[in-house]
Amino acid sequence: MWSLDDLNVYDVVIAEASFAAASRRLGMTRSAVSKAIRRLEDQLEAQLFVRSTRALQLTDAGHIFHGSVQGILTAVRRAERMIADQKGEAAGVVKLSAPVSLGLQHLAAWVPQITRTLPRVEMDLMLTDRVIHIVEEGLDFAIRVVMVGHLPDSQLRVSRLATGTMRLCASPDYLERRPNPETPADLQEHDCLLYTHQFGPERIGVWRFVRDGEEIDQAITPRLRFDSGPAIRQATLGGAGVAMMPGFMVREDIDRGALIEVLPDIGKRQYAIVALRPDTTYLAPAVRAVLNTLTERFQELPT
């Protein structure tokens, strides 16, 4: 008979695409993770992974088995929640995702408070800048950053957690070496750092400003491109160029003088931080409790 613990290890290994990463996430040794996978393979009499020094790939049997494993784990978690619901308790596992920068700079710091106030709740926090399918990934909700006026049009339920302003900024060192832009068009003469994940419908390589109520699209020629929020922030702090980032990433850097706002008199786009969840009338107490706690914390977020 399969062990639920081993099935959970298998699910996490697939999510992390790495035995080492899975061991860190689970708080287990890499050897224990390998033994759990080996037990499953021995019971199934089938190889689940093709292992190499460069990659970890599922075999055909691994793909088939994973579909069943997700169903089993989802059913078990649902049953645990239903029992907890009958007792009126916030208990069980809450699975959510968030952008890497938001998770590293803010959410991770809030976890201790959440775990103290909700002692029977476990959190499975996935940090990724890619847009993932909430239902297929088995998430309870996903936190995303979108442009105001372009909220997701889908069958998901949307809760707004916070709003803020995009910030165009550069380091003092960079602005000592290069003339401070006076108009959006001046950005064509600067080293611009581009975040390749979009917050809205604008074209890649176009920054949008607002002047006298009218939107201005300014094409830029990026010198550096990043698919990671923390990476572009660190590069900007290091003097690599000018970047457009949400306030929650750089507001504290601006306040302490590590970054300087560029074109401060020209308006920038407004963004919203939202929680997206499946469109269902039922909301488990654990999910509701985590969402309520996060909503309170987001009200204090520097944006």
C-alpha angles and dihedrals in degrees: 000000000000118000115234088219090056091047090052090050089051091051092050093047089056093046092050095037087217138080090214094051091046091052091053093048093048096041091237133124117261088241091057090051091050091049091052091053091045091053091053092048091049092050092047094039087223137104113247101184138035103218125203136155091257106037146013114219133180119240120224088263089050092055092050093046093048092059090057093043092055090051092050095047092046091051092049093049091047091052091049090052094047091054091047090047091057088057091046091239131142099232140138138050121320114198118200140155132214139173113280096242094049091046097048098041100039121358095055090054091052096052095084091058092047093050091048095050094040104039095170095050122095121198127212104194118190114194113200137139093212121095107248132192105256098203096042091049091049093238123161090211143339128221113218139172115231136166116263107256092030102073114160112281101210144106090274123106114245126210118182112224102176144341130218147157130267111243126214107204149154136186122270088243092057093047091051089058098041131041114260109253114249098188134023089252089062088068088077087074094052138080101257122196114213128206103211096203110086125229092192145003096289119122119261108263095029124106118199123216132181122224124172089345094306125112118234121199114207119190114217133191104223118216093193129027126199134186091193127076096207090049095054091046092052092047090051092049087050093057100255095136148282120326138182110223138159116267095243088066099049111014092099090046089053093047092053094045097248089120131028124213114244120215091004093174094058116080122245131207121279118235133197130213107217139180115224122196138165114285100252132129091224117085117177115233091241092054092045091049093050092046092049092049092048091047090057092048094047089059087067095047115124104237 
